[in-house]
Amino acid sequence: PPANGGTVFETWGTGVRTHRSPSVGSPVVDTFPGPTQVSVQCQQHAETVTAEGYTNDIWSKLADGSWMTNIYIKGPAWLDGVPTCP
């Protein structure tokens, strides 16, 4: 599992993008072809996203410093045990 002190979660979906900031309009950092393990450092409320029939405004900061919407992280909208970003 990824290190850097984060909590490991599994993503779902295909072509899921990570971004430089918690906004779908910010530059894309990476694209996951399918389910991927990610190390989540923290999470926060940011831009509201609607995808795959879900809508929420919670984004997670990953170990590489990129951001992804929590819609594509398996689990509740607000991830258990993950701190709020400073």
Sequence and secondary structure as in RCSB ss.txt:
>XXXX:A:sequence
PPANGGTVFETWGTGVRTHRSPSVGSPVVDTFPGPTQVSVQCQQHAETVTAEGYTNDIWSKLADGSWMTNIYIKG
PAWLDGVPTCP
>XXXX:A:secstr
   TT EEEEB SSSEEEESSSSTTS EEEEESS  EEEEEEEEEEEEEEETTEEEEEEEEETTS EEEGGGBSS
 SS TT  B  
